[in-house]
């Protein structure tokens, strides 16, 4: 039912789950740092607490997403994150 994942030497941790209301999703926390993620399918990332500085595929400028905001990442792509403080997120797989 729950799938625990750890990335970047434990600096990013998530718990994956499936529910009737959200479908397949994961919730997690990122420590301060810079990260690159690849996607197999489209994702919607919602910042729950903290903030993320994001460079999305095809973009040339970084954008800051605060708690309560979301962004979408296309399937089969890569996006870059800069995290200045511990930040939690909800990732829905679309």
HTML snippet that shows the backbone in 3Dmol.js (N, CA, C, O; Angstrom):
<script src="https://3Dmol.org/build/3Dmol-min.js"></script>
<div id="view" style="width:600px;height:400px;position:relative"></div>
<script>
const pdb = `
ATOM      1  N   UNK A   1       0.820  -1.190   0.000  1.00  0.00           N
ATOM      2  CA  UNK A   1       0.000   0.000   0.000  1.00  0.00           C
ATOM      3  C   UNK A   1       0.865   1.256   0.000  1.00  0.00           C
ATOM      4  O   UNK A   1       0.595   2.173  -0.775  1.00  0.00           O
ATOM      5  N   UNK A   2       1.888   1.328   0.837  1.00  0.00           N
ATOM      6  CA  UNK A   2       2.773   2.483   0.882  1.00  0.00           C
ATOM      7  C   UNK A   2       4.136   2.100   0.323  1.00  0.00           C
ATOM      8  O   UNK A   2       4.661   1.023   0.606  1.00  0.00           O
ATOM      9  N   UNK A   3       4.694   3.000  -0.475  1.00  0.00           N
ATOM     10  CA  UNK A   3       6.001   2.762  -1.065  1.00  0.00           C
ATOM     11  C   UNK A   3       6.936   3.888  -0.626  1.00  0.00           C
ATOM     12  O   UNK A   3       6.742   5.038  -1.020  1.00  0.00           O
ATOM     13  N   UNK A   4       7.939   3.574   0.179  1.00  0.00           N
ATOM     14  CA  UNK A   4       8.872   4.574   0.696  1.00  0.00           C
ATOM     15  C   UNK A   4      10.072   4.656  -0.237  1.00  0.00           C
ATOM     16  O   UNK A   4      10.678   3.638  -0.571  1.00  0.00           O
ATOM     17  N   UNK A   5      10.415   5.881  -0.659  1.00  0.00           N
ATOM     18  CA  UNK A   5      11.558   6.107  -1.552  1.00  0.00           C
ATOM     19  C   UNK A   5      12.487   7.147  -0.953  1.00  0.00           C
ATOM     20  O   UNK A   5      12.067   8.026  -0.201  1.00  0.00           O
ATOM     21  N   UNK A   6      13.762   7.024  -1.307  1.00  0.00           N
ATOM     22  CA  UNK A   6      14.782   7.948  -0.811  1.00  0.00           C
ATOM     23  C   UNK A   6      15.709   8.277  -1.977  1.00  0.00           C
ATOM     24  O   UNK A   6      16.132   7.384  -2.711  1.00  0.00           O
ATOM     25  N   UNK A   7      16.025   9.569  -2.146  1.00  0.00           N
ATOM     26  CA  UNK A   7      16.864  10.032  -3.251  1.00  0.00           C
ATOM     27  C   UNK A   7      17.953  10.962  -2.728  1.00  0.00           C
ATOM     28  O   UNK A   7      17.856  11.502  -1.626  1.00  0.00           O
ATOM     29  N   UNK A   8      18.986  11.137  -3.540  1.00  0.00           N
ATOM     30  CA  UNK A   8      20.049  12.103  -3.247  1.00  0.00           C
ATOM     31  C   UNK A   8      20.615  11.928  -1.838  1.00  0.00           C
ATOM     32  O   UNK A   8      20.645  12.868  -1.043  1.00  0.00           O
ATOM     33  N   UNK A   9      21.063  10.706  -1.548  1.00  0.00           N
ATOM     34  CA  UNK A   9      21.680  10.385  -0.252  1.00  0.00           C
ATOM     35  C   UNK A   9      20.779  10.726   0.930  1.00  0.00           C
ATOM     36  O   UNK A   9      21.259  11.172   1.972  1.00  0.00           O
ATOM     37  N   UNK A  10      19.472  10.517   0.770  1.00  0.00           N
ATOM     38  CA  UNK A  10      18.520  10.730   1.861  1.00  0.00           C
ATOM     39  C   UNK A  10      18.040  12.154   2.019  1.00  0.00           C
ATOM     40  O   UNK A  10      17.302  12.449   2.959  1.00  0.00           O
ATOM     41  N   UNK A  11      18.444  13.063   1.109  1.00  0.00           N
ATOM     42  CA  UNK A  11      18.022  14.463   1.231  1.00  0.00           C
ATOM     43  C   UNK A  11      16.606  14.688   0.717  1.00  0.00           C
ATOM     44  O   UNK A  11      15.997  15.718   1.007  1.00  0.00           O
ATOM     45  N   UNK A  12      16.076  13.727  -0.047  1.00  0.00           N
ATOM     46  CA  UNK A  12      14.690  13.760  -0.517  1.00  0.00           C
ATOM     47  C   UNK A  12      14.077  12.414  -0.169  1.00  0.00           C
ATOM     48  O   UNK A  12      14.591  11.365  -0.556  1.00  0.00           O
ATOM     49  N   UNK A  13      12.962  12.457   0.575  1.00  0.00           N
ATOM     50  CA  UNK A  13      12.266  11.229   0.961  1.00  0.00           C
ATOM     51  C   UNK A  13      10.793  11.376   0.646  1.00  0.00           C
ATOM     52  O   UNK A  13      10.208  12.444   0.828  1.00  0.00           O
ATOM     53  N   UNK A  14      10.191  10.277   0.164  1.00  0.00           N
ATOM     54  CA  UNK A  14       8.773  10.333  -0.175  1.00  0.00           C
ATOM     55  C   UNK A  14       8.082   9.027   0.166  1.00  0.00           C
ATOM     56  O   UNK A  14       8.711   7.975   0.282  1.00  0.00           O
ATOM     57  N   UNK A  15       6.791   9.122   0.319  1.00  0.00           N
ATOM     58  CA  UNK A  15       5.931   7.963   0.531  1.00  0.00           C
ATOM     59  C   UNK A  15       4.891   7.966  -0.581  1.00  0.00           C
ATOM     60  O   UNK A  15       4.096   8.900  -0.696  1.00  0.00           O
ATOM     61  N   UNK A  16       4.901   6.924  -1.392  1.00  0.00           N
ATOM     62  CA  UNK A  16       3.946   6.798  -2.480  1.00  0.00           C
ATOM     63  C   UNK A  16       2.707   6.046  -2.023  1.00  0.00           C
ATOM     64  O   UNK A  16       2.774   5.170  -1.161  1.00  0.00           O
ATOM     65  N   UNK A  17       1.562   6.411  -2.624  1.00  0.00           N
ATOM     66  CA  UNK A  17       0.292   5.766  -2.280  1.00  0.00           C
ATOM     67  C   UNK A  17      -0.684   5.938  -3.435  1.00  0.00           C
ATOM     68  O   UNK A  17      -0.449   6.726  -4.351  1.00  0.00           O
ATOM     69  N   UNK A  18      -1.777   5.193  -3.381  1.00  0.00           N
ATOM     70  CA  UNK A  18      -2.868   5.334  -4.341  1.00  0.00           C
ATOM     71  C   UNK A  18      -4.157   5.485  -3.560  1.00  0.00           C
ATOM     72  O   UNK A  18      -4.417   4.736  -2.619  1.00  0.00           O
ATOM     73  N   UNK A  19      -4.971   6.468  -3.960  1.00  0.00           N
ATOM     74  CA  UNK A  19      -6.269   6.656  -3.302  1.00  0.00           C
ATOM     75  C   UNK A  19      -7.332   6.928  -4.349  1.00  0.00           C
ATOM     76  O   UNK A  19      -7.024   7.302  -5.480  1.00  0.00           O
ATOM     77  N   UNK A  20      -8.586   6.736  -3.963  1.00  0.00           N
ATOM     78  CA  UNK A  20      -9.703   6.961  -4.882  1.00  0.00           C
ATOM     79  C   UNK A  20      -9.798   8.421  -5.295  1.00  0.00           C
ATOM     80  O   UNK A  20     -10.184   8.711  -6.427  1.00  0.00           O
ATOM     81  N   UNK A  21      -9.453   9.347  -4.404  1.00  0.00           N
ATOM     82  CA  UNK A  21      -9.616  10.774  -4.715  1.00  0.00           C
ATOM     83  C   UNK A  21      -8.449  11.378  -5.486  1.00  0.00           C
ATOM     84  O   UNK A  21      -8.661  12.270  -6.308  1.00  0.00           O
ATOM     85  N   UNK A  22      -7.221  10.918  -5.244  1.00  0.00           N
ATOM     86  CA  UNK A  22      -6.059  11.515  -5.909  1.00  0.00           C
ATOM     87  C   UNK A  22      -5.433  10.607  -6.951  1.00  0.00           C
ATOM     88  O   UNK A  22      -4.612  11.070  -7.741  1.00  0.00           O
ATOM     89  N   UNK A  23      -5.788   9.340  -6.981  1.00  0.00           N
ATOM     90  CA  UNK A  23      -5.103   8.405  -7.860  1.00  0.00           C
ATOM     91  C   UNK A  23      -3.737   8.089  -7.289  1.00  0.00           C
ATOM     92  O   UNK A  23      -3.567   8.036  -6.071  1.00  0.00           O
ATOM     93  N   UNK A  24      -2.759   7.877  -8.162  1.00  0.00           N
ATOM     94  CA  UNK A  24      -1.397   7.584  -7.703  1.00  0.00           C
ATOM     95  C   UNK A  24      -0.695   8.880  -7.352  1.00  0.00           C
ATOM     96  O   UNK A  24      -0.723   9.834  -8.130  1.00  0.00           O
ATOM     97  N   UNK A  25      -0.061   8.924  -6.177  1.00  0.00           N
ATOM     98  CA  UNK A  25       0.578  10.145  -5.699  1.00  0.00           C
ATOM     99  C   UNK A  25       1.702   9.803  -4.739  1.00  0.00           C
ATOM    100  O   UNK A  25       1.870   8.650  -4.339  1.00  0.00           O
ATOM    101  N   UNK A  26       2.473  10.827  -4.375  1.00  0.00           N
ATOM    102  CA  UNK A  26       3.472  10.684  -3.319  1.00  0.00           C
ATOM    103  C   UNK A  26       3.543  11.988  -2.543  1.00  0.00           C
ATOM    104  O   UNK A  26       3.293  13.065  -3.084  1.00  0.00           O
ATOM    105  N   UNK A  27       3.882  11.874  -1.284  1.00  0.00           N
ATOM    106  CA  UNK A  27       4.131  13.047  -0.447  1.00  0.00           C
ATOM    107  C   UNK A  27       5.548  12.914   0.071  1.00  0.00           C
ATOM    108  O   UNK A  27       6.025  11.809   0.325  1.00  0.00           O
ATOM    109  N   UNK A  28       6.222  14.051   0.227  1.00  0.00           N
ATOM    110  CA  UNK A  28       7.600  13.955   0.663  1.00  0.00           C
ATOM    111  C   UNK A  28       8.157  15.260   1.168  1.00  0.00           C
ATOM    112  O   UNK A  28       7.473  16.282   1.229  1.00  0.00           O
ATOM    113  N   UNK A  29       9.432  15.192   1.530  1.00  0.00           N
ATOM    114  CA  UNK A  29      10.154  16.350   2.053  1.00  0.00           C
ATOM    115  C   UNK A  29      11.516  16.403   1.371  1.00  0.00           C
ATOM    116  O   UNK A  29      12.161  15.377   1.153  1.00  0.00           O
ATOM    117  N   UNK A  30      11.939  17.619   1.039  1.00  0.00           N
ATOM    118  CA  UNK A  30      13.259  17.854   0.453  1.00  0.00           C
ATOM    119  C   UNK A  30      14.065  18.730   1.389  1.00  0.00           C
ATOM    120  O   UNK A  30      13.576  19.755   1.864  1.00  0.00           O
ATOM    121  N   UNK A  31      15.292  18.333   1.656  1.00  0.00           N
ATOM    122  CA  UNK A  31      16.216  19.163   2.424  1.00  0.00           C
ATOM    123  C   UNK A  31      16.809  20.215   1.488  1.00  0.00           C
ATOM    124  O   UNK A  31      16.633  20.149   0.272  1.00  0.00           O
ATOM    125  N   UNK A  32      17.509  21.180   2.070  1.00  0.00           N
ATOM    126  CA  UNK A  32      18.163  22.202   1.267  1.00  0.00           C
ATOM    127  C   UNK A  32      19.093  21.540   0.257  1.00  0.00           C
ATOM    128  O   UNK A  32      19.769  20.560   0.568  1.00  0.00           O
ATOM    129  N   UNK A  33      19.120  22.090  -0.961  1.00  0.00           N
ATOM    130  CA  UNK A  33      20.005  21.560  -1.990  1.00  0.00           C
ATOM    131  C   UNK A  33      19.477  21.825  -3.378  1.00  0.00           C
ATOM    132  O   UNK A  33      18.462  22.497  -3.560  1.00  0.00           O
ATOM    133  N   UNK A  34      20.193  21.279  -4.370  1.00  0.00           N
ATOM    134  CA  UNK A  34      19.792  21.379  -5.772  1.00  0.00           C
ATOM    135  C   UNK A  34      19.584  19.973  -6.304  1.00  0.00           C
ATOM    136  O   UNK A  34      20.398  19.082  -6.064  1.00  0.00           O
ATOM    137  N   UNK A  35      18.479  19.776  -7.035  1.00  0.00           N
ATOM    138  CA  UNK A  35      18.098  18.449  -7.480  1.00  0.00           C
ATOM    139  C   UNK A  35      17.603  18.486  -8.920  1.00  0.00           C
ATOM    140  O   UNK A  35      16.998  19.469  -9.349  1.00  0.00           O
ATOM    141  N   UNK A  36      17.862  17.410  -9.668  1.00  0.00           N
ATOM    142  CA  UNK A  36      17.322  17.199 -11.006  1.00  0.00           C
ATOM    143  C   UNK A  36      16.489  15.932 -10.965  1.00  0.00           C
ATOM    144  O   UNK A  36      16.953  14.894 -10.493  1.00  0.00           O
ATOM    145  N   UNK A  37      15.263  16.011 -11.457  1.00  0.00           N
ATOM    146  CA  UNK A  37      14.377  14.862 -11.493  1.00  0.00           C
ATOM    147  C   UNK A  37      13.932  14.597 -12.922  1.00  0.00           C
ATOM    148  O   UNK A  37      13.721  15.530 -13.698  1.00  0.00           O
ATOM    149  N   UNK A  38      13.792  13.337 -13.265  1.00  0.00           N
ATOM    150  CA  UNK A  38      13.227  12.929 -14.536  1.00  0.00           C
ATOM    151  C   UNK A  38      11.842  12.359 -14.318  1.00  0.00           C
ATOM    152  O   UNK A  38      11.552  11.794 -13.264  1.00  0.00           O
ATOM    153  N   UNK A  39      10.982  12.509 -15.325  1.00  0.00           N
ATOM    154  CA  UNK A  39       9.613  12.008 -15.210  1.00  0.00           C
ATOM    155  C   UNK A  39       9.356  10.911 -16.240  1.00  0.00           C
ATOM    156  O   UNK A  39       9.814  11.002 -17.379  1.00  0.00           O
ATOM    157  N   UNK A  40       8.636   9.895 -15.844  1.00  0.00           N
ATOM    158  CA  UNK A  40       8.179   8.870 -16.772  1.00  0.00           C
ATOM    159  C   UNK A  40       6.789   9.238 -17.289  1.00  0.00           C
ATOM    160  O   UNK A  40       6.454   8.979 -18.445  1.00  0.00           O
ATOM    161  N   UNK A  41       5.989   9.846 -16.414  1.00  0.00           N
ATOM    162  CA  UNK A  41       4.654  10.296 -16.795  1.00  0.00           C
ATOM    163  C   UNK A  41       4.470  11.720 -16.300  1.00  0.00           C
ATOM    164  O   UNK A  41       5.263  12.212 -15.496  1.00  0.00           O
ATOM    165  N   UNK A  42       3.427  12.380 -16.777  1.00  0.00           N
ATOM    166  CA  UNK A  42       3.171  13.759 -16.375  1.00  0.00           C
ATOM    167  C   UNK A  42       2.922  13.820 -14.871  1.00  0.00           C
ATOM    168  O   UNK A  42       2.358  12.897 -14.283  1.00  0.00           O
ATOM    169  N   UNK A  43       3.353  14.925 -14.257  1.00  0.00           N
ATOM    170  CA  UNK A  43       3.213  15.106 -12.815  1.00  0.00           C
ATOM    171  C   UNK A  43       2.673  16.494 -12.502  1.00  0.00           C
ATOM    172  O   UNK A  43       2.935  17.462 -13.217  1.00  0.00           O
ATOM    173  N   UNK A  44       1.910  16.565 -11.414  1.00  0.00           N
ATOM    174  CA  UNK A  44       1.498  17.845 -10.847  1.00  0.00           C
ATOM    175  C   UNK A  44       2.107  17.921  -9.452  1.00  0.00           C
ATOM    176  O   UNK A  44       1.797  17.105  -8.583  1.00  0.00           O
ATOM    177  N   UNK A  45       2.973  18.905  -9.247  1.00  0.00           N
ATOM    178  CA  UNK A  45       3.651  19.072  -7.962  1.00  0.00           C
ATOM    179  C   UNK A  45       3.020  20.249  -7.222  1.00  0.00           C
ATOM    180  O   UNK A  45       2.966  21.361  -7.746  1.00  0.00           O
ATOM    181  N   UNK A  46       2.547  19.999  -6.008  1.00  0.00           N
ATOM    182  CA  UNK A  46       2.000  21.045  -5.151  1.00  0.00           C
ATOM    183  C   UNK A  46       2.934  21.228  -3.961  1.00  0.00           C
ATOM    184  O   UNK A  46       3.274  20.263  -3.277  1.00  0.00           O
ATOM    185  N   UNK A  47       3.342  22.462  -3.718  1.00  0.00           N
ATOM    186  CA  UNK A  47       4.189  22.764  -2.564  1.00  0.00           C
ATOM    187  C   UNK A  47       3.272  22.847  -1.345  1.00  0.00           C
ATOM    188  O   UNK A  47       2.333  23.643  -1.331  1.00  0.00           O
ATOM    189  N   UNK A  48       3.534  22.044  -0.336  1.00  0.00           N
ATOM    190  CA  UNK A  48       2.712  22.016   0.875  1.00  0.00           C
ATOM    191  C   UNK A  48       3.249  23.002   1.906  1.00  0.00           C
ATOM    192  O   UNK A  48       2.483  23.758   2.502  1.00  0.00           O
ATOM    193  N   UNK A  49       4.558  22.996   2.116  1.00  0.00           N
ATOM    194  CA  UNK A  49       5.189  23.968   3.016  1.00  0.00           C
ATOM    195  C   UNK A  49       6.567  24.301   2.466  1.00  0.00           C
ATOM    196  O   UNK A  49       7.176  23.495   1.764  1.00  0.00           O
ATOM    197  N   UNK A  50       7.055  25.501   2.792  1.00  0.00           N
ATOM    198  CA  UNK A  50       8.332  25.943   2.254  1.00  0.00           C
ATOM    199  C   UNK A  50       8.151  26.521   0.864  1.00  0.00           C
ATOM    200  O   UNK A  50       7.093  27.066   0.550  1.00  0.00           O
ATOM    201  N   UNK A  51       9.179  26.405   0.027  1.00  0.00           N
ATOM    202  CA  UNK A  51       9.105  26.894  -1.347  1.00  0.00           C
ATOM    203  C   UNK A  51      10.116  26.160  -2.208  1.00  0.00           C
ATOM    204  O   UNK A  51      11.103  25.619  -1.710  1.00  0.00           O
ATOM    205  N   UNK A  52       9.856  26.149  -3.514  1.00  0.00           N
ATOM    206  CA  UNK A  52      10.743  25.531  -4.487  1.00  0.00           C
ATOM    207  C   UNK A  52      11.053  26.529  -5.588  1.00  0.00           C
ATOM    208  O   UNK A  52      10.155  27.203  -6.094  1.00  0.00           O
ATOM    209  N   UNK A  53      12.316  26.624  -5.957  1.00  0.00           N
ATOM    210  CA  UNK A  53      12.718  27.400  -7.126  1.00  0.00           C
ATOM    211  C   UNK A  53      12.883  26.380  -8.244  1.00  0.00           C
ATOM    212  O   UNK A  53      13.693  25.459  -8.138  1.00  0.00           O
ATOM    213  N   UNK A  54      12.101  26.548  -9.330  1.00  0.00           N
ATOM    214  CA  UNK A  54      11.951  25.497 -10.333  1.00  0.00           C
ATOM    215  C   UNK A  54      12.343  26.000 -11.724  1.00  0.00           C
ATOM    216  O   UNK A  54      11.988  27.111 -12.118  1.00  0.00           O
ATOM    217  N   UNK A  55      13.070  25.173 -12.451  1.00  0.00           N
ATOM    218  CA  UNK A  55      13.325  25.398 -13.869  1.00  0.00           C
ATOM    219  C   UNK A  55      12.663  24.247 -14.616  1.00  0.00           C
ATOM    220  O   UNK A  55      13.132  23.109 -14.578  1.00  0.00           O
ATOM    221  N   UNK A  56      11.561  24.566 -15.295  1.00  0.00           N
ATOM    222  CA  UNK A  56      10.777  23.553 -16.001  1.00  0.00           C
ATOM    223  C   UNK A  56      11.347  23.308 -17.396  1.00  0.00           C
ATOM    224  O   UNK A  56      12.069  24.152 -17.927  1.00  0.00           O
ATOM    225  N   UNK A  57      11.027  22.161 -17.991  1.00  0.00           N
ATOM    226  CA  UNK A  57      11.518  21.841 -19.336  1.00  0.00           C
ATOM    227  C   UNK A  57      11.106  22.931 -20.335  1.00  0.00           C
ATOM    228  O   UNK A  57       9.965  23.392 -20.334  1.00  0.00           O
ATOM    229  N   UNK A  58      12.053  23.329 -21.182  1.00  0.00           N
ATOM    230  CA  UNK A  58      11.777  24.325 -22.202  1.00  0.00           C
ATOM    231  C   UNK A  58      11.803  25.763 -21.717  1.00  0.00           C
ATOM    232  O   UNK A  58      11.693  26.686 -22.524  1.00  0.00           O
ATOM    233  N   UNK A  59      11.946  25.970 -20.410  1.00  0.00           N
ATOM    234  CA  UNK A  59      11.989  27.316 -19.848  1.00  0.00           C
ATOM    235  C   UNK A  59      13.434  27.773 -19.692  1.00  0.00           C
ATOM    236  O   UNK A  59      14.341  26.947 -19.591  1.00  0.00           O
ATOM    237  N   UNK A  60      13.648  29.083 -19.672  1.00  0.00           N
ATOM    238  CA  UNK A  60      14.989  29.626 -19.475  1.00  0.00           C
ATOM    239  C   UNK A  60      15.107  30.389 -18.160  1.00  0.00           C
ATOM    240  O   UNK A  60      16.209  30.737 -17.734  1.00  0.00           O
ATOM    241  N   UNK A  61      13.959  30.649 -17.514  1.00  0.00           N
ATOM    242  CA  UNK A  61      13.975  31.383 -16.251  1.00  0.00           C
ATOM    243  C   UNK A  61      13.410  30.523 -15.128  1.00  0.00           C
ATOM    244  O   UNK A  61      12.422  29.811 -15.301  1.00  0.00           O
ATOM    245  N   UNK A  62      14.063  30.609 -13.972  1.00  0.00           N
ATOM    246  CA  UNK A  62      13.607  29.911 -12.772  1.00  0.00           C
ATOM    247  C   UNK A  62      12.377  30.625 -12.226  1.00  0.00           C
ATOM    248  O   UNK A  62      12.265  31.846 -12.335  1.00  0.00           O
ATOM    249  N   UNK A  63      11.451  29.864 -11.639  1.00  0.00           N
ATOM    250  CA  UNK A  63      10.259  30.437 -11.030  1.00  0.00           C
ATOM    251  C   UNK A  63      10.119  29.887  -9.611  1.00  0.00           C
ATOM    252  O   UNK A  63      10.387  28.709  -9.373  1.00  0.00           O
ATOM    253  N   UNK A  64       9.703  30.729  -8.676  1.00  0.00           N
ATOM    254  CA  UNK A  64       9.541  30.309  -7.281  1.00  0.00           C
ATOM    255  C   UNK A  64       8.081  29.937  -7.031  1.00  0.00           C
ATOM    256  O   UNK A  64       7.166  30.688  -7.368  1.00  0.00           O
ATOM    257  N   UNK A  65       7.884  28.765  -6.433  1.00  0.00           N
ATOM    258  CA  UNK A  65       6.557  28.287  -6.046  1.00  0.00           C
ATOM    259  C   UNK A  65       6.514  28.217  -4.527  1.00  0.00           C
ATOM    260  O   UNK A  65       7.314  27.519  -3.904  1.00  0.00           O
ATOM    261  N   UNK A  66       5.583  28.942  -3.944  1.00  0.00           N
ATOM    262  CA  UNK A  66       5.398  28.987  -2.491  1.00  0.00           C
ATOM    263  C   UNK A  66       4.381  27.923  -2.068  1.00  0.00           C
ATOM    264  O   UNK A  66       3.739  27.298  -2.913  1.00  0.00           O
ATOM    265  N   UNK A  67       4.242  27.728  -0.769  1.00  0.00           N
ATOM    266  CA  UNK A  67       3.245  26.799  -0.226  1.00  0.00           C
ATOM    267  C   UNK A  67       1.867  27.137  -0.783  1.00  0.00           C
ATOM    268  O   UNK A  67       1.467  28.301  -0.820  1.00  0.00           O
ATOM    269  N   UNK A  68       1.151  26.108  -1.214  1.00  0.00           N
ATOM    270  CA  UNK A  68      -0.190  26.290  -1.752  1.00  0.00           C
ATOM    271  C   UNK A  68      -0.228  26.459  -3.262  1.00  0.00           C
ATOM    272  O   UNK A  68      -1.312  26.514  -3.842  1.00  0.00           O
ATOM    273  N   UNK A  69       0.934  26.544  -3.918  1.00  0.00           N
ATOM    274  CA  UNK A  69       0.962  26.668  -5.371  1.00  0.00           C
ATOM    275  C   UNK A  69       1.419  25.360  -5.999  1.00  0.00           C
ATOM    276  O   UNK A  69       2.002  24.507  -5.329  1.00  0.00           O
ATOM    277  N   UNK A  70       1.146  25.210  -7.304  1.00  0.00           N
ATOM    278  CA  UNK A  70       1.465  23.964  -8.001  1.00  0.00           C
ATOM    279  C   UNK A  70       2.025  24.253  -9.385  1.00  0.00           C
ATOM    280  O   UNK A  70       1.815  25.328  -9.946  1.00  0.00           O
ATOM    281  N   UNK A  71       2.740  23.272  -9.922  1.00  0.00           N
ATOM    282  CA  UNK A  71       3.226  23.352 -11.298  1.00  0.00           C
ATOM    283  C   UNK A  71       3.142  21.966 -11.922  1.00  0.00           C
ATOM    284  O   UNK A  71       3.109  20.955 -11.220  1.00  0.00           O
ATOM    285  N   UNK A  72       3.108  21.935 -13.239  1.00  0.00           N
ATOM    286  CA  UNK A  72       3.008  20.675 -13.973  1.00  0.00           C
ATOM    287  C   UNK A  72       4.289  20.401 -14.743  1.00  0.00           C
ATOM    288  O   UNK A  72       4.934  21.311 -15.265  1.00  0.00           O
ATOM    289  N   UNK A  73       4.635  19.127 -14.799  1.00  0.00           N
ATOM    290  CA  UNK A  73       5.823  18.684 -15.522  1.00  0.00           C
ATOM    291  C   UNK A  73       5.373  17.644 -16.544  1.00  0.00           C
ATOM    292  O   UNK A  73       4.685  16.687 -16.188  1.00  0.00           O
ATOM    293  N   UNK A  74       5.756  17.822 -17.822  1.00  0.00           N
ATOM    294  CA  UNK A  74       5.345  16.851 -18.840  1.00  0.00           C
ATOM    295  C   UNK A  74       6.013  15.485 -18.656  1.00  0.00           C
ATOM    296  O   UNK A  74       7.042  15.359 -17.993  1.00  0.00           O
ATOM    297  N   UNK A  75       5.402  14.481 -19.256  1.00  0.00           N
ATOM    298  CA  UNK A  75       5.993  13.148 -19.217  1.00  0.00           C
ATOM    299  C   UNK A  75       7.313  13.115 -19.986  1.00  0.00           C
ATOM    300  O   UNK A  75       7.541  13.924 -20.885  1.00  0.00           O
ATOM    301  N   UNK A  76       8.164  12.182 -19.623  1.00  0.00           N
ATOM    302  CA  UNK A  76       9.457  11.966 -20.285  1.00  0.00           C
ATOM    303  C   UNK A  76      10.267  13.256 -20.397  1.00  0.00           C
ATOM    304  O   UNK A  76      10.761  13.602 -21.470  1.00  0.00           O
ATOM    305  N   UNK A  77      10.394  13.955 -19.283  1.00  0.00           N
ATOM    306  CA  UNK A  77      11.161  15.197 -19.269  1.00  0.00           C
ATOM    307  C   UNK A  77      11.979  15.286 -17.986  1.00  0.00           C
ATOM    308  O   UNK A  77      11.930  14.397 -17.137  1.00  0.00           O
ATOM    309  N   UNK A  78      12.729  16.372 -17.865  1.00  0.00           N
ATOM    310  CA  UNK A  78      13.561  16.594 -16.681  1.00  0.00           C
ATOM    311  C   UNK A  78      13.306  18.003 -16.177  1.00  0.00           C
ATOM    312  O   UNK A  78      13.167  18.941 -16.962  1.00  0.00           O
ATOM    313  N   UNK A  79      13.245  18.142 -14.851  1.00  0.00           N
ATOM    314  CA  UNK A  79      13.109  19.473 -14.272  1.00  0.00           C
ATOM    315  C   UNK A  79      14.112  19.639 -13.142  1.00  0.00           C
ATOM    316  O   UNK A  79      14.568  18.660 -12.552  1.00  0.00           O
ATOM    317  N   UNK A  80      14.451  20.893 -12.847  1.00  0.00           N
ATOM    318  CA  UNK A  80      15.495  21.210 -11.885  1.00  0.00           C
ATOM    319  C   UNK A  80      14.900  21.997 -10.719  1.00  0.00           C
ATOM    320  O   UNK A  80      14.037  22.855 -10.908  1.00  0.00           O
ATOM    321  N   UNK A  81      15.370  21.694  -9.524  1.00  0.00           N
ATOM    322  CA  UNK A  81      14.867  22.346  -8.303  1.00  0.00           C
ATOM    323  C   UNK A  81      16.022  22.904  -7.490  1.00  0.00           C
ATOM    324  O   UNK A  81      17.090  22.297  -7.405  1.00  0.00           O
ATOM    325  N   UNK A  82      15.793  24.069  -6.893  1.00  0.00           N
ATOM    326  CA  UNK A  82      16.675  24.615  -5.872  1.00  0.00           C
ATOM    327  C   UNK A  82      15.820  24.780  -4.621  1.00  0.00           C
ATOM    328  O   UNK A  82      14.759  25.404  -4.659  1.00  0.00           O
ATOM    329  N   UNK A  83      16.289  24.218  -3.520  1.00  0.00           N
ATOM    330  CA  UNK A  83      15.527  24.219  -2.275  1.00  0.00           C
ATOM    331  C   UNK A  83      16.348  24.953  -1.222  1.00  0.00           C
ATOM    332  O   UNK A  83      17.449  24.521  -0.882  1.00  0.00           O
ATOM    333  N   UNK A  84      15.817  26.068  -0.701  1.00  0.00           N
ATOM    334  CA  UNK A  84      16.546  26.903   0.260  1.00  0.00           C
ATOM    335  C   UNK A  84      16.235  26.540   1.712  1.00  0.00           C
ATOM    336  O   UNK A  84      16.999  26.882   2.615  1.00  0.00           O
ATOM    337  N   UNK A  85      15.106  25.842   1.940  1.00  0.00           N
ATOM    338  CA  UNK A  85      14.698  25.443   3.288  1.00  0.00           C
ATOM    339  C   UNK A  85      13.963  24.113   3.173  1.00  0.00           C
ATOM    340  O   UNK A  85      13.462  23.801   2.093  1.00  0.00           O
ATOM    341  N   UNK A  86      13.876  23.319   4.229  1.00  0.00           N
ATOM    342  CA  UNK A  86      13.124  22.072   4.135  1.00  0.00           C
ATOM    343  C   UNK A  86      11.719  22.353   3.590  1.00  0.00           C
ATOM    344  O   UNK A  86      11.009  23.226   4.090  1.00  0.00           O
ATOM    345  N   UNK A  87      11.337  21.604   2.566  1.00  0.00           N
ATOM    346  CA  UNK A  87      10.085  21.854   1.848  1.00  0.00           C
ATOM    347  C   UNK A  87       9.344  20.543   1.648  1.00  0.00           C
ATOM    348  O   UNK A  87       9.939  19.530   1.278  1.00  0.00           O
ATOM    349  N   UNK A  88       8.036  20.571   1.897  1.00  0.00           N
ATOM    350  CA  UNK A  88       7.218  19.377   1.677  1.00  0.00           C
ATOM    351  C   UNK A  88       6.354  19.570   0.434  1.00  0.00           C
ATOM    352  O   UNK A  88       6.040  20.694   0.040  1.00  0.00           O
ATOM    353  N   UNK A  89       5.980  18.444  -0.172  1.00  0.00           N
ATOM    354  CA  UNK A  89       5.246  18.495  -1.437  1.00  0.00           C
ATOM    355  C   UNK A  89       4.284  17.317  -1.566  1.00  0.00           C
ATOM    356  O   UNK A  89       4.404  16.304  -0.877  1.00  0.00           O
ATOM    357  N   UNK A  90       3.335  17.488  -2.467  1.00  0.00           N
ATOM    358  CA  UNK A  90       2.441  16.429  -2.909  1.00  0.00           C
ATOM    359  C   UNK A  90       2.637  16.316  -4.416  1.00  0.00           C
ATOM    360  O   UNK A  90       2.498  17.304  -5.137  1.00  0.00           O
ATOM    361  N   UNK A  91       2.954  15.135  -4.888  1.00  0.00           N
ATOM    362  CA  UNK A  91       3.132  14.900  -6.323  1.00  0.00           C
ATOM    363  C   UNK A  91       2.031  13.949  -6.780  1.00  0.00           C
ATOM    364  O   UNK A  91       1.932  12.817  -6.305  1.00  0.00           O
ATOM    365  N   UNK A  92       1.201  14.432  -7.716  1.00  0.00           N
ATOM    366  CA  UNK A  92       0.180  13.574  -8.320  1.00  0.00           C
ATOM    367  C   UNK A  92       0.651  13.164  -9.705  1.00  0.00           C
ATOM    368  O   UNK A  92       1.113  13.995 -10.487  1.00  0.00           O
ATOM    369  N   UNK A  93       0.533  11.882 -10.002  1.00  0.00           N
ATOM    370  CA  UNK A  93       0.926  11.350 -11.311  1.00  0.00           C
ATOM    371  C   UNK A  93      -0.295  11.343 -12.206  1.00  0.00           C
ATOM    372  O   UNK A  93      -1.298  10.697 -11.906  1.00  0.00           O
ATOM    373  N   UNK A  94      -0.199  12.073 -13.315  1.00  0.00           N
ATOM    374  CA  UNK A  94      -1.367  12.284 -14.181  1.00  0.00           C
ATOM    375  C   UNK A  94      -1.435  11.289 -15.328  1.00  0.00           C
ATOM    376  O   UNK A  94      -2.361  11.342 -16.137  1.00  0.00           O
TER     377      UNK A  94
END
`;
const viewer = $3Dmol.createViewer("view");
viewer.addModel(pdb, "pdb");
viewer.setStyle({}, {cartoon: {color: "spectrum"}});
viewer.zoomTo();
viewer.render();
</script>
